[in-house]
Amino acid sequence: MNLKTIESIAGSQFVWAILCIIGVYVAYRAVKKYIEDLKTENQKREEKVLEIYEQQKLESKDREDRLMNHVERTTDTLSEINVSMDRLHEEVRTANGRIDDVWKHINITK
């Protein structure tokens, strides 16, 4: 091939059209591959997020169960304290009655 033939081929609109079509095709394939890679990466991230969500959900349920257990034990303890306070209140009332009786008896004997 001589230089004139190469110049005529390089100056041909047909050759430039083919090169543009090839360039657009290559760019299209690159963008398509990039988008597919992004989709794959996003799918992996979504799966990871869902896995973390499920793990957090289980941990949250466990925390809630432990908290409810603690609340129930605290409620039972407070009920026992309430019963003890009621008994103590009755004993104090009885003791006050006896003390009043003693004071009455002391005042009567004077």
C-alpha positions in Angstrom: 0.0 0.0 0.0 1.3 3.3 -0.9 0.8 6.6 0.9 -2.0 7.9 -1.4 -4.1 4.8 -0.8 -3.7 5.2 2.9 -4.6 8.9 2.7 -7.7 8.2 0.6 -8.9 5.5 3.0 -8.3 7.8 6.0 -10.1 10.6 4.3 -13.1 8.5 3.3 -16.4 9.2 5.1 -17.2 5.6 5.0 -14.1 4.7 7.1 -14.9 7.4 9.6 -18.5 6.3 9.9 -17.3 2.7 10.6 -14.8 4.0 13.2 -17.6 6.1 14.9 -19.9 3.1 14.9 -17.2 0.9 16.4 -16.4 3.6 19.0 -20.1 3.9 20.0 -20.4 0.1 20.2 -17.3 -0.1 22.4 -18.6 2.8 24.6 -22.0 1.1 24.8 -20.4 -2.2 25.9 -18.2 -0.5 28.5 -21.2 1.4 29.9 -23.3 -1.9 29.9 -20.5 -3.8 31.7 -20.2 -0.9 34.3 -24.0 -1.0 34.9 -24.0 -4.8 35.3 -21.1 -4.5 37.8 -23.0 -1.9 39.7 -26.1 -4.1 39.8 -24.1 -7.0 41.1 -22.4 -4.9 43.7 -25.7 -3.3 44.7 -27.3 -6.8 45.0 -24.5 -7.9 47.3 -24.8 -4.8 49.4 -28.6 -5.3 49.6 -28.1 -8.9 50.7 -25.6 -7.8 53.3 -28.0 -5.1 54.6 -30.8 -7.6 54.8 -28.5 -10.0 56.7 -27.6 -7.3 59.1 -31.2 -6.3 59.5 -32.2 -9.9 60.3 -29.4 -10.2 62.8 -30.4 -6.9 64.4 -34.0 -8.1 64.5 -32.9 -11.2 66.3 -30.7 -9.3 68.8 -33.5 -6.8 69.4 -36.0 -9.7 70.1 -33.4 -11.2 72.5 -33.0 -7.8 74.3 -36.8 -7.4 74.5 -37.2 -10.8 75.9 -34.5 -10.2 78.6 -36.0 -6.8 79.4 -39.5 -8.3 79.7 -38.1 -11.0 82.0 -36.4 -8.3 84.1 -39.6 -6.3 84.2 -41.6 -9.3 85.3 -39.1 -10.1 88.1 -39.1 -6.5 89.2 -42.9 -6.5 89.3 -42.8 -9.7 91.4 -40.3 -8.2 93.7 -42.3 -5.0 94.1 -45.4 -7.0 94.8 -43.5 -8.9 97.5 -42.3 -5.5 98.9 -45.9 -4.2 98.8 -47.1 -7.2 100.8 -44.3 -6.8 103.3 -45.1 -3.0 103.6 -48.8 -3.9 104.3 -47.8 -6.3 107.0 -45.4 -3.8 108.5 -48.1 -1.1 108.4 -50.4 -3.5 110.3 -47.7 -4.3 112.8 -47.0 -0.5 113.3 -50.7 0.1 113.7 -51.0 -2.7 116.3 -47.9 -1.4 118.1 -49.4 2.2 118.1 -52.6 0.8 119.6 -50.6 -1.0 122.3 -48.6 2.1 123.0 -51.8 4.2 123.2 -53.1 1.6 125.7 -50.0 1.8 127.8 -50.2 5.6 127.8 -53.8 5.4 128.8 -53.0 3.0 131.5 -50.2 5.2 132.8 -52.4 8.3 132.7 -55.2 6.5 134.5 -52.9 5.3 137.3 -51.5 8.7 138.0 
